[in-house]
Protein backbone atom coordinates (compact mmCIF):
# COMPACT_ATOMS: atom_id res chain seq x y z
CA UNK A 1 0.00 0.00 0.00
CA UNK A 2 1.29 3.45 -0.82
CA UNK A 3 -0.46 6.15 1.14
CA UNK A 4 0.02 9.52 -0.51
CA UNK A 5 -1.69 11.72 2.08
CA UNK A 6 -3.99 11.74 5.08
CA UNK A 7 -6.33 14.64 5.74
CA UNK A 8 -9.11 15.79 8.00
CA UNK A 9 -11.75 17.72 6.04
CA UNK A 10 -15.09 19.33 6.76
CA UNK A 11 -18.22 17.95 5.11
CA UNK A 12 -18.00 20.89 2.69
CA UNK A 13 -14.51 19.79 1.63
CA UNK A 14 -12.38 22.36 3.47
CA UNK A 15 -9.08 20.72 4.42
CA UNK A 16 -8.30 21.38 8.09
CA UNK A 17 -5.22 19.23 8.32
CA UNK A 18 -3.22 17.35 5.75
CA UNK A 19 -0.08 15.23 5.98
CA UNK A 20 1.73 14.04 2.87
CA UNK A 21 3.77 10.86 3.12
CA UNK A 22 5.40 10.98 -0.31
CA UNK A 23 6.92 13.87 -2.26
CA UNK A 24 4.11 15.92 -3.80
CA UNK A 25 3.71 19.58 -4.63
CA UNK A 26 1.35 21.69 -2.59
CA UNK A 27 -0.74 22.39 -5.69
CA UNK A 28 -1.19 18.66 -6.31
CA UNK A 29 -2.26 18.03 -2.71
CA UNK A 30 -4.68 20.96 -2.77
CA UNK A 31 -6.05 19.74 -6.10
CA UNK A 32 -6.61 16.21 -4.80
CA UNK A 33 -8.27 17.44 -1.61
CA UNK A 34 -10.34 19.98 -3.52
CA UNK A 35 -11.67 17.31 -5.87
CA UNK A 36 -12.79 14.98 -3.08
CA UNK A 37 -16.12 16.62 -2.09
CA UNK A 38 -17.27 16.62 -5.73
CA UNK A 39 -16.68 12.89 -6.00
CA UNK A 40 -18.73 11.72 -3.05
CA UNK A 41 -22.45 11.75 -3.50
CA UNK A 42 -25.10 11.82 -0.84
CA UNK A 43 -26.77 8.53 -0.09
CA UNK A 44 -23.81 6.38 -1.14
CA UNK A 45 -22.75 3.75 1.34
CA UNK A 46 -19.21 3.32 -0.01
CA UNK A 47 -16.17 4.41 1.96
CA UNK A 48 -13.97 4.89 -1.07
CA UNK A 49 -14.01 6.67 -4.42
CA UNK A 50 -11.59 6.16 -7.28
CA UNK A 51 -10.41 8.53 -9.98
CA UNK A 52 -8.08 7.90 -12.89
CA UNK A 53 -5.00 8.37 -10.74
CA UNK A 54 -5.85 7.93 -7.04
CA UNK A 55 -8.22 6.30 -4.60
CA UNK A 56 -9.90 8.26 -1.80
CA UNK A 57 -10.71 6.20 1.28
CA UNK A 58 -12.79 8.10 3.79
CA UNK A 59 -14.81 7.81 6.96
CA UNK A 60 -17.32 10.34 8.29
CA UNK A 61 -16.62 11.62 11.81
CA UNK A 62 -19.65 13.69 12.86
CA UNK A 63 -19.10 17.00 10.97
CA UNK A 64 -15.74 15.90 9.51
CA UNK A 65 -14.20 13.35 7.17
CA UNK A 66 -11.05 11.38 7.82
CA UNK A 67 -9.60 10.99 4.34
CA UNK A 68 -6.75 8.90 2.95
CA UNK A 69 -5.44 9.41 -0.57
CA UNK A 70 -3.77 6.25 -1.89
CA UNK A 71 -2.59 4.88 -5.18
CA UNK A 72 -5.09 2.81 -7.15
CA UNK A 73 -2.83 -0.22 -6.88
CA UNK A 74 -2.87 -0.27 -3.09
CA UNK A 75 -4.71 -3.02 -1.24
CA UNK A 76 -8.17 -1.71 -0.38
CA UNK A 77 -8.42 -3.93 2.71
CA UNK A 78 -5.16 -2.55 4.09
CA UNK A 79 -6.36 0.95 3.21
CA UNK A 80 -9.56 0.43 5.18
CA UNK A 81 -7.67 -0.95 8.17
CA UNK A 82 -5.32 2.04 8.10
CA UNK A 83 -8.31 4.37 7.84
CA UNK A 84 -9.84 2.78 10.95
CA UNK A 85 -6.64 3.45 12.90
CA UNK A 86 -6.50 7.06 11.70
CA UNK A 87 -10.16 7.48 12.64
CA UNK A 88 -9.51 6.14 16.14
CA UNK A 89 -6.59 8.56 16.62
CA UNK A 90 -8.69 11.69 15.97
CA UNK A 91 -10.92 11.31 19.09
CA UNK A 92 -7.81 10.67 21.19
CA UNK A 93 -6.73 14.27 20.63
CA UNK A 94 -10.01 16.02 19.75
CA UNK A 95 -12.85 15.82 22.25
CA UNK A 96 -15.53 17.71 20.27
CA UNK A 97 -14.59 16.53 16.76
CA UNK A 98 -15.22 19.93 15.25
CA UNK A 99 -13.22 22.28 13.06
CA UNK A 100 -11.72 24.38 15.87
CA UNK A 101 -10.79 21.33 17.94
CA UNK A 102 -8.87 19.82 15.01
CA UNK A 103 -7.06 23.09 14.38
CA UNK A 104 -6.18 23.44 18.08
CA UNK A 105 -4.69 19.93 18.15
CA UNK A 106 -3.12 19.94 14.68
CA UNK A 107 0.46 19.30 15.76
CA UNK A 108 -0.48 16.40 18.03
CA UNK A 109 -2.51 14.86 15.23
CA UNK A 110 0.34 15.23 12.75
CA UNK A 111 2.75 13.58 15.18
CA UNK A 112 0.28 10.72 15.62
CA UNK A 113 -0.16 10.43 11.82
CA UNK A 114 3.62 10.17 11.49
CA UNK A 115 3.62 7.22 13.88
CA UNK A 116 1.05 5.41 11.74
CA UNK A 117 2.69 5.90 8.34
CA UNK A 118 6.31 6.31 7.30
CA UNK A 119 7.38 7.01 3.72
CA UNK A 120 3.94 6.03 2.46
CA UNK A 121 3.81 2.65 4.16
CA UNK A 122 1.86 1.75 7.27
CA UNK A 123 3.83 1.01 10.40
CA UNK A 124 2.85 -1.97 12.53
CA UNK A 125 1.48 0.01 15.49
CA UNK A 126 -1.68 0.14 17.52
CA UNK A 127 -3.43 3.01 19.28
CA UNK A 128 -1.73 2.40 22.64
CA UNK A 129 1.72 2.45 21.03
CA UNK A 130 0.92 5.68 19.17
CA UNK A 131 -0.16 7.31 22.42
CA UNK A 132 3.02 6.14 24.14
CA UNK A 133 5.29 7.35 21.32
CA UNK A 134 3.70 10.79 21.12
CA UNK A 135 3.76 11.31 24.89
CA UNK A 136 7.37 10.27 25.40
CA UNK A 137 9.46 12.68 27.41
CA UNK A 138 12.74 13.93 26.09
CA UNK A 139 15.75 14.02 28.41
CA UNK A 140 17.05 17.11 26.61
CA UNK A 141 13.71 18.84 27.07
CA UNK A 142 13.74 18.12 30.80
CA UNK A 143 17.31 19.47 31.13
CA UNK A 144 16.35 22.60 29.18
CA UNK A 145 13.24 23.19 31.33
CA UNK A 146 15.26 22.74 34.55
CA UNK A 147 17.90 25.22 33.33
CA UNK A 148 15.25 27.73 32.25
CA UNK A 149 13.48 27.54 35.63
CA UNK A 150 16.80 27.91 37.44
CA UNK A 151 17.70 30.99 35.36
CA UNK A 152 14.27 32.52 36.00
CA UNK A 153 14.66 31.95 39.76
CA UNK A 154 18.13 33.51 39.74
CA UNK A 155 16.81 36.52 37.82
CA UNK A 156 13.94 36.98 40.32
CA UNK A 157 16.34 36.71 43.26
CA UNK A 158 18.70 39.24 41.65
CA UNK A 159 15.82 41.66 41.06
CA UNK A 160 14.75 41.36 44.71
CA UNK A 161 18.32 41.94 45.87
CA UNK A 162 18.71 45.05 43.69
CA UNK A 163 15.34 46.41 44.76
CA UNK A 164 16.41 45.98 48.37
CA UNK A 165 19.71 47.78 47.68
CA UNK A 166 17.89 50.66 46.00
CA UNK A 167 15.49 50.92 48.91
CA UNK A 168 18.39 50.94 51.39
CA UNK A 169 20.20 53.63 49.37
CA UNK A 170 17.06 55.74 49.30
CA UNK A 171 16.69 55.44 53.10
CA UNK A 172 20.35 56.33 53.52
CA UNK A 173 19.90 59.40 51.35
CA UNK A 174 16.90 60.55 53.37
CA UNK A 175 18.86 60.09 56.64
CA UNK A 176 21.68 62.24 55.33
CA UNK A 177 19.06 64.82 54.66
CA UNK A 178 19.51 65.67 51.15
CA UNK A 179 18.85 65.34 47.59
CA UNK A 180 21.39 65.51 44.86
CA UNK A 181 23.79 63.03 46.42
CA UNK A 182 24.79 60.26 44.11
CA UNK A 183 25.05 56.70 45.30
CA UNK A 184 26.68 53.80 43.55
CA UNK A 185 24.13 50.99 43.81
CA UNK A 186 24.54 47.62 42.13
CA UNK A 187 26.98 48.84 39.51
CA UNK A 188 24.79 51.78 38.43
CA UNK A 189 24.80 55.39 39.61
CA UNK A 190 21.69 56.55 41.40
CA UNK A 191 20.62 60.12 42.18
CA UNK A 192 18.19 60.86 44.95
matplotlib code that plots the C-alpha trace (Angstrom):
import matplotlib.pyplot as plt

x = [0.0, 1.3, -0.5, 0.0, -1.7, -4.0, -6.3, -9.1, -11.7, -15.1, -18.2, -18.0, -14.5, -12.4, -9.1, -8.3, -5.2, -3.2, -0.1, 1.7, 3.8, 5.4, 6.9, 4.1, 3.7, 1.3, -0.7, -1.2, -2.3, -4.7, -6.0, -6.6, -8.3, -10.3, -11.7, -12.8, -16.1, -17.3, -16.7, -18.7, -22.5, -25.1, -26.8, -23.8, -22.7, -19.2, -16.2, -14.0, -14.0, -11.6, -10.4, -8.1, -5.0, -5.9, -8.2, -9.9, -10.7, -12.8, -14.8, -17.3, -16.6, -19.7, -19.1, -15.7, -14.2, -11.0, -9.6, -6.8, -5.4, -3.8, -2.6, -5.1, -2.8, -2.9, -4.7, -8.2, -8.4, -5.2, -6.4, -9.6, -7.7, -5.3, -8.3, -9.8, -6.6, -6.5, -10.2, -9.5, -6.6, -8.7, -10.9, -7.8, -6.7, -10.0, -12.8, -15.5, -14.6, -15.2, -13.2, -11.7, -10.8, -8.9, -7.1, -6.2, -4.7, -3.1, 0.5, -0.5, -2.5, 0.3, 2.7, 0.3, -0.2, 3.6, 3.6, 1.1, 2.7, 6.3, 7.4, 3.9, 3.8, 1.9, 3.8, 2.8, 1.5, -1.7, -3.4, -1.7, 1.7, 0.9, -0.2, 3.0, 5.3, 3.7, 3.8, 7.4, 9.5, 12.7, 15.7, 17.1, 13.7, 13.7, 17.3, 16.4, 13.2, 15.3, 17.9, 15.2, 13.5, 16.8, 17.7, 14.3, 14.7, 18.1, 16.8, 13.9, 16.3, 18.7, 15.8, 14.7, 18.3, 18.7, 15.3, 16.4, 19.7, 17.9, 15.5, 18.4, 20.2, 17.1, 16.7, 20.3, 19.9, 16.9, 18.9, 21.7, 19.1, 19.5, 18.9, 21.4, 23.8, 24.8, 25.1, 26.7, 24.1, 24.5, 27.0, 24.8, 24.8, 21.7, 20.6, 18.2]
y = [0.0, 3.5, 6.2, 9.5, 11.7, 11.7, 14.6, 15.8, 17.7, 19.3, 18.0, 20.9, 19.8, 22.4, 20.7, 21.4, 19.2, 17.4, 15.2, 14.0, 10.9, 11.0, 13.9, 15.9, 19.6, 21.7, 22.4, 18.7, 18.0, 21.0, 19.7, 16.2, 17.4, 20.0, 17.3, 15.0, 16.6, 16.6, 12.9, 11.7, 11.8, 11.8, 8.5, 6.4, 3.7, 3.3, 4.4, 4.9, 6.7, 6.2, 8.5, 7.9, 8.4, 7.9, 6.3, 8.3, 6.2, 8.1, 7.8, 10.3, 11.6, 13.7, 17.0, 15.9, 13.3, 11.4, 11.0, 8.9, 9.4, 6.3, 4.9, 2.8, -0.2, -0.3, -3.0, -1.7, -3.9, -2.5, 1.0, 0.4, -0.9, 2.0, 4.4, 2.8, 3.4, 7.1, 7.5, 6.1, 8.6, 11.7, 11.3, 10.7, 14.3, 16.0, 15.8, 17.7, 16.5, 19.9, 22.3, 24.4, 21.3, 19.8, 23.1, 23.4, 19.9, 19.9, 19.3, 16.4, 14.9, 15.2, 13.6, 10.7, 10.4, 10.2, 7.2, 5.4, 5.9, 6.3, 7.0, 6.0, 2.7, 1.8, 1.0, -2.0, 0.0, 0.1, 3.0, 2.4, 2.5, 5.7, 7.3, 6.1, 7.3, 10.8, 11.3, 10.3, 12.7, 13.9, 14.0, 17.1, 18.8, 18.1, 19.5, 22.6, 23.2, 22.7, 25.2, 27.7, 27.5, 27.9, 31.0, 32.5, 31.9, 33.5, 36.5, 37.0, 36.7, 39.2, 41.7, 41.4, 41.9, 45.0, 46.4, 46.0, 47.8, 50.7, 50.9, 50.9, 53.6, 55.7, 55.4, 56.3, 59.4, 60.6, 60.1, 62.2, 64.8, 65.7, 65.3, 65.5, 63.0, 60.3, 56.7, 53.8, 51.0, 47.6, 48.8, 51.8, 55.4, 56.6, 60.1, 60.9]
z = [0.0, -0.8, 1.1, -0.5, 2.1, 5.1, 5.7, 8.0, 6.0, 6.8, 5.1, 2.7, 1.6, 3.5, 4.4, 8.1, 8.3, 5.7, 6.0, 2.9, 3.1, -0.3, -2.3, -3.8, -4.6, -2.6, -5.7, -6.3, -2.7, -2.8, -6.1, -4.8, -1.6, -3.5, -5.9, -3.1, -2.1, -5.7, -6.0, -3.0, -3.5, -0.8, -0.1, -1.1, 1.3, 0.0, 2.0, -1.1, -4.4, -7.3, -10.0, -12.9, -10.7, -7.0, -4.6, -1.8, 1.3, 3.8, 7.0, 8.3, 11.8, 12.9, 11.0, 9.5, 7.2, 7.8, 4.3, 2.9, -0.6, -1.9, -5.2, -7.2, -6.9, -3.1, -1.2, -0.4, 2.7, 4.1, 3.2, 5.2, 8.2, 8.1, 7.8, 11.0, 12.9, 11.7, 12.6, 16.1, 16.6, 16.0, 19.1, 21.2, 20.6, 19.8, 22.3, 20.3, 16.8, 15.2, 13.1, 15.9, 17.9, 15.0, 14.4, 18.1, 18.2, 14.7, 15.8, 18.0, 15.2, 12.7, 15.2, 15.6, 11.8, 11.5, 13.9, 11.7, 8.3, 7.3, 3.7, 2.5, 4.2, 7.3, 10.4, 12.5, 15.5, 17.5, 19.3, 22.6, 21.0, 19.2, 22.4, 24.1, 21.3, 21.1, 24.9, 25.4, 27.4, 26.1, 28.4, 26.6, 27.1, 30.8, 31.1, 29.2, 31.3, 34.5, 33.3, 32.2, 35.6, 37.4, 35.4, 36.0, 39.8, 39.7, 37.8, 40.3, 43.3, 41.6, 41.1, 44.7, 45.9, 43.7, 44.8, 48.4, 47.7, 46.0, 48.9, 51.4, 49.4, 49.3, 53.1, 53.5, 51.3, 53.4, 56.6, 55.3, 54.7, 51.1, 47.6, 44.9, 46.4, 44.1, 45.3, 43.6, 43.8, 42.1, 39.5, 38.4, 39.6, 41.4, 42.2, 45.0]

ax = plt.figure().add_subplot(projection="3d")
ax.plot(x, y, z, "-o")
ax.set_aspect("equal")
plt.show()
